[in-house]
Amino acid sequence: MSRKKRPEDLALFGGPPAFDEPLHVGRPNIGDRSRLLARINDMLDRRWLTNNGRYVQQFEAEIAQLVGAKHCIAVCNGTIALELAIRAAGLKGEVIVPSFTFVATAHALQWQEITPVFCDIDPATHNIDPNKVECMITPRTTGIIGVHLWGRVCAVDALDQVARKHNLSVLFDAAHAFGCSHRGKMIGNFGRAEVFSFHATKFINSFEGGAIVTNEDELAKKIRLMTNFGFSGYDHVIYVGTNGKMNEVSAAMGLTSLESLNEFVSVNCRNYRQYREELTGVPGISVAQYDDADKCNFQYVVLEVDPSTAGLTRDQLKDVLWAENVLTRRYFFPGCHRMEPYRSNFPHSGLLLPETERLSQRILLLPTGTGVSPEAISRICEIIRLGLQKGPEVRRRLEGGGAGHA
Ligand SMILES: Cc1ncc(COP(=O)(O)O)c(C=O)c1O
């Protein structure tokens, strides 16, 4: 494959795309297919497909052990896991959350008629800024949900302090943070409960899936019952519950995925280091860093583009890459507060979210995971470097309307 050197080599301006097939962010890690199929066959032989089956129980036990938490309840996805944790923890009224997150964090509240109150983020960590939480508290506030974005832990101690002072519950959306730790303590042990997602795009996946982990006995009991319609025994219901159960095929995939955890981490880490190395010194861009002192899943390669020094905006760089079949993603653009119903309910909330507004214009996620080779990463970095080096010309052509991309 020929190297790209001039702006006209870029696919956006007529050159051949660097990749024949689209390169997606979040292509699933698969693990050992024969182990998965053996489990599925066994499950079919035993005719036990769902309802707290053997694999679900094993998956829960392995997660609890890995995290070092007392309880794990596996469920059908991360969104339901959030809804269950929120309901069982008794949150109501208003709950403080970042806007810079996947919309499920806010929807899990709104779905239960709890108002998400959006708090700004710390630009250094991309996580909720604990110094800005206190001024969002009103008499209706019952809790805080922090999100460990990209697997980087929130300011857990500072959030805990604010929560104690105002008698609030703290939960964490740890959808990105399975397998990560903070000062030697695994994510899953902070706040009253933490929630994981095992969606196909996540580090460990069960096709669709999620889990709630907690060290509170009563809370765990309540969540477990609520996951199964609120049944406390045959013919006996004691809570408004839902159907949050994880099925056995998902658990089989989750267990298989867990067996490859170390391999996934090392491939992700290798990819992340390669991106960082190959993009070091390119003006105006940086790759978000992970703390070497802690465990990390390296599932996200997060590029920040400063348009004033990069020469292109994040969106222009995205257009360059998309034309090459590199389908980078603008997570979490434009921020929950600019999505419905939040945008209509609180049209001016952006005024209190300057860092969210700024960062959501700058972030671009790059493809990584076991489906992305070192050669592919080299080519992606080459395209980024060329696009930015030739920034003024690329911009001129783009703004001249010569080429565009959906
Ligand atoms: C931060 C965050 N929270 C919640 C979710 C919801 O998880 P799920 O897709 O498993 O419902 C996701 C991802 O999908 C996420 O990225």
The ligand as an SDF file (V2000), in Angstrom:
LIG
                    3D

 16 16  0  0  0  0  0  0  0  0999 V2000
  -20.6730    5.4960   30.4150 C   0  0  0  0  0  0  0  0  0  0  0  0
  -21.7150    4.4990   30.0180 C   0  0  0  0  0  0  0  0  0  0  0  0
  -22.7500    4.2790   30.8340 N   0  0  0  0  0  0  0  0  0  0  0  0
  -23.7010    3.3800   30.5390 C   0  0  0  0  0  0  0  0  0  0  0  0
  -23.6580    2.6480   29.3720 C   0  0  0  0  0  0  0  0  0  0  0  0
  -24.7740    1.7180   29.0720 C   0  0  0  0  0  0  0  0  0  0  0  0
  -24.3910    0.3890   29.0090 O   0  0  0  0  0  0  0  0  0  0  0  0
  -25.2060   -0.6580   28.1260 P   0  0  0  0  0  0  0  0  0  0  0  0
  -24.9300   -0.3550   26.6880 O   0  0  0  0  0  0  0  0  0  0  0  0
  -24.6620   -1.9810   28.5440 O   0  0  0  0  0  0  0  0  0  0  0  0
  -26.6460   -0.5030   28.4500 O   0  0  0  0  0  0  0  0  0  0  0  0
  -22.5760    2.8350   28.4900 C   0  0  0  0  0  0  0  0  0  0  0  0
  -22.3630    2.1180   27.2290 C   0  0  0  0  0  0  0  0  0  0  0  0
  -23.0080    1.5470   26.5090 O   0  0  0  0  0  0  0  0  0  0  0  0
  -21.5930    3.8030   28.8040 C   0  0  0  0  0  0  0  0  0  0  0  0
  -20.5670    4.0480   27.9730 O   0  0  0  0  0  0  0  0  0  0  0  0
  1  2  1  0
  2  3  1  0
  2 15  2  0
  3  4  2  0
  4  5  1  0
  5  6  1  0
  5 12  2  0
  6  7  1  0
  7  8  1  0
  8  9  2  0
  8 10  1  0
  8 11  1  0
 12 13  1  0
 12 15  1  0
 13 14  2  0
 15 16  1  0
M  END
$$$$
